[in-house]
Amino acid sequence: DILVLGGGLAFTFLKAQGVSIGNSLVEDDMIDTAKNLLSQAEASGKQIIVPLDSVCTTSFPSGPMKLEDTKTFDMVPGGGIEDGWMGLDAGPKTVALFSEALGKVTKLVLNGPMGVFEIPPFDNGTKGLVDALETLTKGGCLTVVGGGDSVAALEQFGKTDAVTYVSTGGGATLELLAGDVLPGVAAIEDIE
């Protein structure tokens, strides 16, 4: 019932809502699709939640940066990221929003980090979400983490045991959850 978007994917949805994304990653050819998905979600009473703020820099970093050398922009219609800046992480308002929005779910799938978690200080958004997953799991929520980057984030933060299920196959995990037949699983099922 709730879809929380972060990382590069979120910027396409933010741009579709009229929020400036500066030089951030975007799929311009998917803007109309994003608008349609937002409309469908609203019409069906579902939620698509996008970042409230984004931690940005002027160029992709080659190594760790100081938080003071970044700038955080509020992601609101008529506002957003200034030209010349790119969003590389979800900001603290977003982490709080996502944690609150997910607080009552009983099943959760994570398929991707919130930003460039490999490079501090752009790891805070993903760390915040991973911490929320741990809390949810302890509270009885079924948490599934799929995809190499997601697993790497769990490992980086020492949280691989903090969730219910981990798979390095992100796309395959989503396909399986969608009910698709996976070739490897079908081959095993054919063995007598």
C-alpha positions as CSV (number, residue, x, y, z in Angstrom):
1,D,0.0,0.0,0.0
2,I,3.0,2.3,0.4
3,L,5.8,2.7,-2.1
4,V,8.8,4.7,-0.8
5,L,11.2,6.0,-3.5
6,G,14.7,7.1,-2.9
7,G,18.0,7.1,-4.8
8,G,18.2,8.0,-8.4
9,L,14.6,6.7,-9.1
10,A,13.1,9.3,-6.9
11,F,14.3,12.2,-9.0
12,T,12.2,11.1,-12.0
13,F,9.1,11.2,-9.8
14,L,10.1,14.5,-8.2
15,K,10.6,16.1,-11.6
16,A,7.2,14.7,-12.6
17,Q,5.7,16.7,-9.7
18,G,7.4,19.9,-10.8
19,V,10.3,19.8,-8.3
20,S,13.6,21.1,-9.6
21,I,16.2,18.4,-9.5
22,G,19.3,20.3,-10.7
23,N,21.9,18.0,-12.2
24,S,20.5,14.9,-10.5
25,L,20.0,11.5,-12.2
26,V,16.7,11.4,-14.1
27,E,15.0,9.4,-16.7
28,D,13.3,12.1,-18.8
29,D,11.6,9.5,-21.0
30,M,9.9,8.1,-17.9
31,I,8.4,11.4,-16.7
32,D,4.9,10.7,-18.2
33,T,5.0,7.1,-16.7
34,A,5.9,8.6,-13.3
35,K,2.9,11.1,-13.6
36,N,0.6,8.2,-14.5
37,L,1.8,6.1,-11.6
38,L,1.3,9.0,-9.1
39,S,-2.2,9.5,-10.4
40,Q,-3.1,5.8,-10.3
41,A,-1.8,5.6,-6.7
42,E,-3.8,8.5,-5.6
43,A,-7.0,7.2,-7.3
44,S,-6.6,3.8,-5.6
45,G,-5.8,5.2,-2.2
46,K,-2.2,4.0,-2.3
47,Q,0.8,6.1,-1.3
48,I,4.0,6.9,-3.3
49,I,6.3,8.8,-1.0
50,V,9.2,10.7,-2.4
51,P,12.1,12.5,-0.5
52,L,11.3,15.7,1.4
53,D,15.0,16.8,1.2
54,S,18.1,15.8,-0.6
55,V,21.8,16.1,0.3
56,C,23.7,17.4,-2.7
57,T,27.1,18.3,-4.1
58,T,28.3,20.0,-7.2
59,S,30.2,17.0,-8.7
60,F,30.3,13.3,-8.0
61,P,32.8,12.8,-5.2
62,S,35.9,10.6,-5.7
63,G,36.0,9.9,-2.0
64,P,34.5,10.9,1.4
65,M,33.4,14.5,1.9
66,K,32.6,16.6,4.9
67,L,28.9,17.2,5.4
68,E,29.8,21.0,5.6
69,D,30.8,20.7,1.9
70,T,27.3,19.6,0.9
71,K,24.1,21.4,0.7
72,T,20.6,20.0,1.6
73,F,17.7,21.2,-0.5
74,D,14.0,20.9,0.4
75,M,12.2,19.0,-2.4
76,V,9.0,20.9,-2.8
77,P,7.1,22.1,-6.0
78,G,8.5,25.4,-7.0
79,G,11.7,24.7,-5.1
80,G,14.2,21.8,-5.1
81,I,17.8,21.4,-6.1
82,E,19.5,24.4,-7.7
83,D,21.2,24.1,-11.1
84,G,24.8,22.9,-10.8
85,W,24.0,20.6,-7.8
86,M,23.1,16.9,-7.8
87,G,21.3,14.9,-5.2
88,L,23.2,12.0,-3.8
89,D,21.3,11.1,-0.7
90,A,18.0,11.4,1.1
91,G,18.1,14.1,3.8
92,P,17.2,13.9,7.5
93,K,13.6,15.0,6.9
94,T,13.2,12.2,4.4
95,V,14.6,9.6,6.7
96,A,12.2,10.7,9.4
97,L,9.2,10.6,6.9
98,F,10.1,7.2,5.6
99,S,10.6,5.7,9.0
100,E,7.2,7.1,10.2
101,A,5.4,6.0,7.0
102,L,6.7,2.5,7.3
103,G,6.2,2.3,11.0
104,K,3.0,0.2,10.8
105,V,3.7,-2.1,7.9
106,T,3.8,-5.8,8.4
107,K,5.7,-6.7,5.2
108,L,8.4,-4.6,3.5
109,V,10.7,-5.1,0.5
110,L,13.9,-3.0,0.1
111,N,15.3,-3.0,-3.4
112,G,17.9,-0.3,-3.5
113,P,19.7,2.2,-1.3
114,M,18.6,5.8,-0.7
115,G,21.8,7.3,-2.2
116,V,25.5,6.9,-2.8
117,F,25.9,5.0,0.5
118,E,29.5,4.0,-0.3
119,I,30.7,7.5,0.1
120,P,30.3,9.5,3.3
121,P,28.3,11.7,4.1
122,F,25.9,10.3,1.4
123,D,25.5,7.1,3.5
124,N,23.2,8.7,6.1
125,G,19.9,8.2,4.2
126,T,20.5,4.5,3.6
127,K,21.8,4.0,7.1
128,G,18.6,5.6,8.5
129,L,16.4,3.3,6.4
130,V,18.4,0.3,7.4
131,D,18.1,1.2,11.1
132,A,14.3,1.5,10.5
133,L,14.3,-1.9,8.9
134,E,16.0,-3.4,11.9
135,T,13.4,-1.8,14.3
136,L,10.5,-3.0,12.1
137,T,11.9,-6.6,12.0
138,K,12.3,-6.7,15.7
139,G,8.6,-5.6,15.9
140,G,7.6,-8.6,13.8
141,C,7.6,-7.1,10.3
142,L,8.7,-9.4,7.5
143,T,11.6,-7.6,5.8
144,V,13.0,-8.7,2.5
145,V,16.1,-7.1,1.1
146,G,17.0,-7.8,-2.5
147,G,19.8,-6.6,-4.7
148,G,23.6,-6.4,-4.6
149,D,23.7,-2.7,-3.6
150,S,21.1,-3.3,-0.9
151,V,23.0,-6.2,0.5
152,A,26.2,-4.2,0.4
153,A,24.5,-1.5,2.4
154,L,23.4,-4.0,5.0
155,E,27.0,-5.3,5.2
156,Q,28.5,-1.9,5.4
157,F,26.3,-1.0,8.4
158,G,26.7,-4.4,10.1
159,K,23.0,-5.2,9.7
160,T,22.8,-8.4,7.5
161,D,21.2,-10.3,10.4
162,A,18.8,-7.5,11.2
163,V,16.3,-8.3,8.5
164,T,14.2,-11.4,7.8
165,Y,15.5,-12.4,4.3
166,V,18.4,-11.2,2.1
167,S,19.0,-11.9,-1.6
168,T,21.6,-10.6,-3.9
169,G,19.2,-10.9,-6.8
170,G,17.3,-7.7,-6.7
171,G,15.5,-7.9,-10.1
172,A,14.9,-11.7,-9.5
173,T,13.5,-11.0,-6.1
174,L,11.0,-8.5,-7.5
175,E,10.0,-10.9,-10.3
176,L,9.5,-13.7,-7.9
177,L,7.3,-11.5,-5.6
178,A,5.3,-10.4,-8.7
179,G,4.5,-14.0,-9.4
180,D,6.8,-14.5,-12.4
181,V,8.4,-17.8,-13.2
182,L,12.1,-17.7,-12.8
183,P,14.1,-19.9,-15.2
184,G,16.3,-21.4,-12.5
185,V,13.3,-22.2,-10.3
186,A,11.4,-23.7,-13.2
187,A,14.3,-25.9,-14.1
188,I,14.5,-27.2,-10.5
189,E,10.7,-27.8,-10.5
190,D,11.1,-29.9,-13.7
191,I,13.5,-32.3,-12.0
192,E,11.9,-35.5,-10.8
